[in-house]
Amino acid sequence: MFPFIGRRWVLLELIFLGTGGGRIVMTTQMRWTGGIVLRGNDTQIHVDPGPGALVRALDLGINPQKTDAIIVSHAHLDHYGDCQILIEAMARAATKKRGVLLGSSSALVGDEQYSRIISNYHLGLLEEKQVLTPGSSFSIKGIKITATPAYHSDPSTVGLVIEEKENGARIGYTSDTAYNQSLPLFYKDCELFILCCLRPFGKPWKGHLSTDEVIPLVEEVKPSLTVLTHFGAAFLKANPEKQAKIVEKKTGIKTIAATDGMSIKLEEKEIFLKEKIDTKEKKEILVKKTGVIATQLTDFYSPK
């Protein structure tokens, strides 16, 4: 027998344009609040573009005019602050009707508690818009986005499962939500599980997750990698890296605290085995495996 060899293809890449959440962090920019950009299958999707999203994207070399879809999980400013300017960018500086906007009913329609966050002018720049409710889905260039339930002060808030359909790579994103024992059911088989964790261990806050509430969710979902993000001021004071270590120690699952500008890649790994048959080497494909690669400054995590 000879050693394993292989090739890798990037299926999906996520870039964190912000890891902060809540009013204090948003208004002080202790952490950026620009949301997450997803790239893959020749498409670019911006999730929860809070204040600063446009500038952070440009700073990191991301062209917002290449965005194909914007997703707003709910109508709180730290999740939608730069939505309208990004719609203009997506529409090629408002020169053509282009792009898709997906969002909660509070964001796209409005209700008694929240006004619609998008002007008629900006709605007119879109090719398509769709209200997301738990269980609804939308597909774009081989990427399927399915809305999941969330339990937040905005009752129409949704989480997301993002799936690369050809290879089945799955990402779960909770958005803002309180703990609920039903949540793991909706994130089954997610290799990458991103949780908005506003508060540190032992300091819960209504409508949000704290570190201790993350633990049972991760234990049930069993992802390859857990990523904590959307940190409030108390969480930052408690040291995000230490909070991530608490989750990892309790669950046995690799857990990191996201950093501003961090990139995470889901890769397909095609593994070969060299066998000697009749004095000739023969390559046989054994397995295709989806792995998670996270680049966090100098931190590097290889797939299982």
Residue pairs with C-beta under 8 A, 6 or more apart in sequence:
1 273
1 274
1 275
1 276
2 273
2 274
2 275
2 276
2 281
3 274
4 271
4 272
4 273
5 271
5 272
5 274
6 269
6 270
6 271
6 272
7 269
7 270
8 267
8 268
8 269
8 270
8 291
9 267
9 268
9 270
10 40
10 265
10 266
10 267
11 40
11 164
11 167
11 169
11 265
11 266
11 267
11 268
11 290
12 38
12 39
12 40
12 143
12 162
12 164
12 169
12 171
12 265
12 266
13 38
13 39
13 40
13 263
13 264
13 265
13 266
14 36
14 37
14 38
14 39
14 171
14 192
14 194
14 263
14 264
14 265
15 36
15 37
15 39
15 60
15 62
15 261
15 262
15 263
16 36
16 229
16 258
16 259
16 260
16 261
16 262
16 263
16 264
17 32
17 34
17 35
17 36
17 37
17 49
17 52
17 53
17 56
17 57
17 60
17 62
17 260
17 261
18 31
18 32
18 33
18 34
18 35
18 36
18 50
18 52
18 53
18 56
18 260
19 31
19 32
19 229
19 230
19 231
19 240
19 257
19 258
19 259
19 260
19 262
20 26
20 29
20 30
20 31
20 32
20 33
20 78
20 230
20 231
20 232
20 236
21 33
21 78
21 176
21 196
21 198
21 229
21 230
21 231
21 232
22 78
22 198
22 232
22 233
23 78
24 30
24 232
24 233
25 31
25 33
25 78
25 231
25 232
25 233
25 236
26 33
26 50
26 51
26 77
26 78
26 81
29 52
30 233
30 236
31 231
31 236
31 260
32 52
32 56
32 260
32 261
33 50
33 51
33 52
33 53
33 78
33 81
34 49
34 50
34 51
34 52
34 53
34 54
34 55
34 56
34 57
34 82
35 46
35 47
35 48
35 49
35 50
35 53
35 79
36 46
36 47
36 48
36 173
36 194
36 229
37 44
37 45
37 46
37 47
37 57
37 62
37 67
38 44
38 45
38 46
38 47
38 143
38 162
38 171
39 45
40 143
40 164
41 141
41 142
41 143
41 164
42 141
43 68
43 69
43 140
43 141
43 143
44 62
44 66
44 67
44 68
45 67
45 68
45 69
45 70
45 71
45 140
45 143
45 145
45 162
46 53
46 57
46 64
46 67
46 69
46 70
46 71
46 86
47 71
47 73
47 160
47 173
48 71
48 72
48 73
48 79
48 80
48 175
49 70
49 72
49 79
49 80
49 81
49 82
49 83
49 86
50 77
50 78
50 79
50 80
50 81
50 82
51 77
51 78
51 81
51 82
52 81
52 82
53 81
53 82
53 86
54 64
54 82
54 85
54 86
54 89
56 260
56 261
57 63
57 64
58 64
60 261
64 86
64 89
64 90
65 89
65 90
65 92
65 93
67 86
67 89
67 90
67 99
68 90
68 99
68 100
68 140
68 141
69 99
69 100
69 101
69 102
69 138
69 140
69 145
70 83
70 86
70 87
70 90
70 99
70 100
70 101
70 102
70 103
71 101
71 102
71 103
71 132
71 145
71 160
72 79
72 80
72 83
72 101
72 102
72 103
72 104
72 107
72 108
72 117
73 79
73 103
73 104
73 150
73 157
73 158
73 159
73 160
73 173
73 175
73 176
74 80
74 103
74 104
74 106
74 107
74 150
74 152
74 154
74 156
74 157
74 158
74 175
74 176
75 104
75 106
75 107
75 110
75 114
75 115
75 117
75 154
75 156
76 154
76 176
78 230
79 175
79 176
80 103
80 107
80 117
83 101
83 107
83 117
83 118
84 117
84 118
84 119
84 122
87 99
87 101
87 118
87 122
87 125
87 126
88 94
88 122
88 125
90 98
90 99
90 125
91 97
91 98
91 99
91 125
91 126
92 98
94 125
97 124
97 125
97 126
97 127
98 125
98 126
98 127
99 125
99 126
99 127
99 128
100 126
100 127
100 128
100 129
100 130
100 138
100 140
101 108
101 118
101 123
101 126
101 128
101 129
101 130
102 129
102 130
102 132
102 138
102 145
103 117
103 129
103 131
103 132
104 131
104 132
104 154
104 156
104 157
104 158
105 111
105 131
105 133
105 156
106 113
106 114
106 154
106 155
106 156
106 157
107 114
107 116
107 117
107 118
107 156
108 116
108 117
108 118
108 129
108 131
109 116
109 131
110 116
110 117
111 156
113 154
114 154
123 129
130 136
130 138
132 138
132 145
132 147
132 158
133 147
133 156
133 158
134 147
134 148
134 149
134 158
134 186
135 146
135 147
136 146
136 147
137 144
137 145
137 146
137 147
138 144
138 145
139 145
139 165
142 164
142 165
142 166
143 162
143 163
143 164
143 165
144 162
144 163
144 165
145 160
145 161
145 162
145 163
146 160
146 161
146 162
146 163
147 158
147 159
147 160
148 158
148 159
148 160
148 161
148 172
148 174
148 183
148 186
148 187
149 158
149 159
149 177
149 180
149 182
149 183
149 186
150 157
150 158
150 159
150 174
150 175
150 176
150 177
151 157
151 177
151 178
151 179
151 180
151 207
152 175
152 176
152 177
152 178
152 207
152 208
153 206
153 207
154 176
157 175
157 176
157 177
158 175
159 172
159 173
159 174
159 175
159 177
159 183
159 186
159 187
160 171
160 172
160 173
160 175
161 170
161 171
161 172
161 173
161 186
161 187
161 190
162 170
162 171
162 173
163 169
163 170
163 171
164 170
164 266
167 268
167 288
167 290
168 189
168 290
169 191
169 266
169 268
169 290
170 189
170 190
170 191
170 192
171 190
171 191
171 192
171 193
171 194
171 266
172 186
172 187
172 190
172 192
172 193
172 194
172 221
172 223
173 194
173 196
174 183
174 187
174 194
174 195
174 196
174 209
174 217
175 196
176 196
176 198
176 207
176 208
176 230
177 183
177 196
177 207
177 208
177 209
178 206
178 207
178 208
178 209
178 213
179 209
179 213
179 216
179 217
181 216
183 217
184 217
184 220
184 221
187 193
187 217
187 221
187 223
188 221
190 221
190 223
191 223
191 224
191 225
191 266
191 290
191 291
191 292
192 223
192 224
192 225
192 227
192 264
192 266
192 292
193 217
193 218
193 221
193 223
193 225
193 226
193 227
194 227
194 229
194 258
195 209
195 214
195 217
195 218
195 226
195 227
195 228
195 229
196 208
196 209
196 229
196 230
197 208
197 209
197 210
197 211
197 214
197 228
197 229
197 230
197 231
197 235
197 243
198 205
198 208
198 209
198 210
198 230
198 231
198 232
198 235
199 205
199 208
199 209
199 210
199 211
199 232
199 234
199 235
200 210
200 211
200 234
200 235
200 237
200 238
200 243
201 210
201 211
201 212
201 238
201 243
201 246
202 210
202 211
202 212
203 210
203 234
203 238
204 210
204 212
204 213
205 232
208 232
209 217
211 228
211 235
211 243
211 246
211 247
214 226
214 228
214 247
215 246
215 247
215 250
215 251
218 226
218 247
218 251
218 253
218 255
219 250
219 251
219 253
222 253
223 253
224 253
224 254
224 291
224 292
224 303
224 304
225 253
225 254
225 255
225 256
225 264
225 292
225 294
225 301
226 244
226 247
226 248
226 251
226 253
226 254
226 255
226 256
227 255
227 256
227 257
227 258
227 264
227 294
228 240
228 243
228 244
228 247
228 255
228 256
228 257
228 258
229 257
229 258
231 240
231 257
235 243
240 257
241 257
243 257
244 255
244 256
244 257
245 255
247 253
247 255
248 254
248 255
254 301
256 294
256 296
256 299
256 301
258 296
259 296
259 297
262 294
262 295
262 296
262 297
263 294
263 295
264 292
264 293
264 294
264 295
265 292
265 293
265 294
265 295
266 290
266 291
266 292
266 293
267 290
267 291
267 292
267 293
267 303
268 288
268 289
268 290
268 291
269 288
269 289
269 290
269 291
269 303
270 285
270 288
271 285
271 286
271 287
271 288
271 289
272 283
272 284
272 285
272 286
273 283
273 284
273 286
274 281
274 282
274 283
275 281
275 282
275 284
276 282
289 303
290 303
291 302
291 303
291 304
292 301
292 303
293 300
293 301
293 302
293 303
294 300
294 301
